Amino acid sequence: MGTKMTYPGFHVIKHHDAVFKEKVHDAYTIKGKLPEPTACPTCNAVFHNGRWQWISVPADAHQHSCPACQRIHDHYPAGFLTLEGDFFSSHREEIIRLARHVEEKEKNEHPLQRIMAVEEQGNTTLITTTDIHLTRGIADAIHHAYQGHLEFHYNPEENLLRAHWSH
């Protein structure tokens, strides 16, 4: 049913651990300060008051891709959530709906937290995200709702999170 996965350079994080702190800077974090306001030409998020927000795009806004759109363009996820097991197979649609619901809630407040893709890979499903905290949030919500077995592996060198849930 479930297979224990280990990834080179990744460290296991216990489910009950507090939110972990990134030890390296994210390559997709914009260096320097953007002029305000700046709008992402792809998703229309606006950089205003030091953060990306969902507000109306001002007519005089500068243009610059937000980090989430850049990750999506580059096909370079920050988080990977693998879902598998007999229970998952028989409840796939409702579990994916839960993942989308968590994404929608987080994305409303944090425009850079998005699901990039939901891909079928044999008997497993892989959800990739633009943010490690969204991956953790989705995994925790699934585990809270359906129990099962949940593992986290964080690679501080690459600022990547891999989560594996099976049931």
N, C-alpha and C positions, 0 to 999 in steps of 0.2 A: 504494500500500500504506500506508505511514505518512505522516502529515502532521506537519510541524513546527508546534507550537502555541506561541503567545506570549500571555500574559495581561497586561493593564495592571496595573502595580504589582508584578509578580512578577519575581524575579531568578532566572536560571538557576543551578543548583547542579551542579557537576561530580560525576559518579558516585563518584569516589574521595575527595571532600571528607569531612572528618571530620564528625561530627554537628554540625549548625549550632546556634547559640544563638539563642533567641528574644529579640528586642530589645524587645518589648512584652509587657505582661501579658495573659494570656488572659482574656477576658471571663467565661469559665466557671470560672475559679479562684475558689474561695470566699474572700471577703474576711473578714478577721478569723479568729479561732480558733473552731472548733466545740467544743461541750462533748463530753467523752469519757465514755462511748462514744456515738457517733451512728450510726444505721443508716439506709440508704437504703430507703424503703418499697417501691421498685420492684424492685430487684435483690438486696437484703439484704446488700450490701457494708457493712462496718463501718469507721467512722473511729476508729482507735485508735492510740495512740503516734504521732500526727502524720501518719498516712497511711491511705488506704483499703485494706482488707484483706478477704480471704475468711475470716472466722472466724464462729463461732456468734454469733448476735445475742443480746446480753445482755437479760434481761427489763427492765432499767431504762434501756435505750438511748433517747436522744432520736431524733427523726425529722427527717431532712433529705435531700432528693434529692442524690445524688452528681452531680458534673459530667458524667459520661458519660450518665446517665439524663436529665439536663436537656438536653443536646445532642440526644439522640434525640427527646425530647419536642418540642423546638423545631425539629426537622429542620434543624439547623445543624452540618454536618460541619466538622471541622478539616482533614481530608485527603481528597483525591480521587485515585483511581488509575484511569486509562483504559487499557484493554487492547484491542488490535486486531491485525489481520493475518491472513493465510491460515493460518499455523501456529497462531495462537491459536484461530481458528475450529475447526480440526480437533482441537485438544487442550483445548478450553474446560473440560470437566468436571475433568480432572486438574489444570489450573492453578487453578481455583476451589477445588478440594480443598486444594491447597498453601496458598492464601491463608487458608482456614479453619483449617488446621493451624497456621500462623504465629500467627493470632489467638488460638487456643486456648492455645498455649504462652505468649504474652505476657500474655493475660488472667489466667492462673493466678497470675502474679507481680504483675501491675499491673492491678487491676480496672477502671481507667478507660480501658484500651485495648481498644476493641471495633469490630467491623465494624457499621456502621449498616445498610447496604443493598448489595445486588448487583443492579444494574439493567441490562437490555438496552436499548441505544439504537442501533437500526439494526444496523450491522455491528460495533459496539463494545460493550464491557461497562464499566460504571462501578462501582467499589467505593468507597463512602464510609466514613470512619472517624471515631471520636471523638477521635483523637489523631494529630498529625503524625508521630510516631515510629513508630506502627504502620503508617501508609501507607508510610513509607520502608522499614521492615522487610519488608513484604510485597513491595514492588517489588524490593528487593534479592534476596530469596529467589527470586522468579520469574526475574530476570535471571541469577542464579547457576546456576539449574537449566536454563534454556533459552536463554541468551544473548539475542540480539535487540538492539533499540535502546531505551535507557532514558534519559529526561530528567526532571529535577526542576526545578520552579519554586516558589520560596518567596516569599511576600509577608509581609515583616516587619510591615507596617502592620496587617494583619488576622490575623497568626499562622495563615496557611493554607498548606498544601503541596499542589501539584498535581504528580502524577507521570504520565508517559505511557510505556507500554511497547508496542512493536510487534514482531512477528516473523511 
